[in-house]
Amino acid sequence: MMHVTVVGASLAGFRVAEGLRAEGFDGDITLIGDEPHLPYDRPPLSKSVLVDDDPASTTFRDAAWFADNRITLRLGETACRVDVAARTVHTDAGSLGYDELVVATGATPCNPFPGAPDGVFTLRTADDAARIRTALRTARRLVVIGAGFIGLEIASSARRLGVDVTVVEREPVPLTRSVGDDAAAVLADIARGDGVHILCDRAVAELRGATAVESVVLDDGTELPCDAVIVGVGAVPATAWLAGSGLEITRAGLICDTTGRAGDHVWGVGDVCAWTDTAGTPHRHEHWTSAAEQAKVVAHNLACDDKRTVTAATYVWSDQFGRRIDIVGDTTGHDDLRVLSRNPDDLAYLYARDGLLTGACLIGQPRLMVRCRQWIAARSPVADLEPWVSSTP
């Protein structure tokens, strides 16, 4: 009987285990996670978990479900290395053999401030969110370093709690690398309209405070008094435990082929890996939807004879400042930009290259997002999408 070991018990790892049972796989499944908690959903950590006095549970399934589905949980256990030739995972609690290994260890948040005083946080886990939630209940002034989606979501949550928020961003415009200057400027204005102070083209030189953080000093000498700091400057694939395995590891993560296979009897899903496209280029997508779709594909490929790949256009969403923002496909490298509406409550940007739709940034239009995913996956010519495209800037 085949034994599948999944290392990483977040969304991607959980969905592989769930998907295997859904595909009729009857072998053994072991799910290893370095957190003590049952597998849970991460998107609420920057939103409802921070704001609600009694946040709803984010756990995917209760312990009984795992028992009923014969999925062995090894929680609070950290993978240290893997011997691919011996098909063995070594953890801080022992070792475990496998027939097939799925790597789903996610990513680790970057923190360029080692040894920072108390009150400086990154957000990745439920425990991180609990600490930030406690800090925001007493903080009067918060500095967020990094104006990516996580940083702005935390800023939005802090404003709902009445905290004064300043966001510091290295780039001239927040999110410009994600959606381009035009849409990024609109998203920045939405944040400013909610009372967030955004300082662009600035870097942090120093965090001050003897025991607890008291201020953030910028590269131009500006000092920002604060009670708490959130560092949101990206994350790196959690691949350290794979060192010496012989698997291909780059800055993009564990390199996989179009089916998720990373080596003999080894697969990768989620933020830890980069899947190769049909042109041979690996891509890493730090998106909830990508992790879920990759997991579904790998579960199928493990359980069934035919091999599949992810065909849907990439998609990420963000809820911030009372608005839903959807980003679909590739919004970089375009040579044509179309605008559906200039109303920031109901707006869509359409990105095209060589006449074909490649991406979209949508505000407050979830149903249109579904259509965009279909159009982008089908490589639809922009000219065929009228009258959806109503104007050009």
Secondary structure, 3 states (H helix, E strand, C coil): CCEEEEECCCHHHHHHHHHHHHCCCCCEEEEEECCCCCCECCHHHHCHHHHCCCCCCCECCCHHHHHHCCEEEEECCCEEEEECCCCEEEECCEEEECCEEEECCCEEECCCCCCCCECEECCCCHHHHHHHHHHHCCCCEEEEECCCHHHHHHHHHHHHCCCEEEEECCCCCCCHHHHHHHHHHHHHHHHHHCCCEEECCCCEEEEECCCECCEEEECCCCEEECCEEEECCCEEECCHHHCCCCCCEECCEEEECCCCEEECCEEECHHHEEEECCCCCEECCCCHHHHHHHHHHHHHHHHCCCCCCCCCCCEEEEEECCEEEEEEECCCCCCEEEEEEEECCEEEEEEEECCEEEEEEEECCHHHHHHHHHHHHCCCEHHHHCCCCCECC
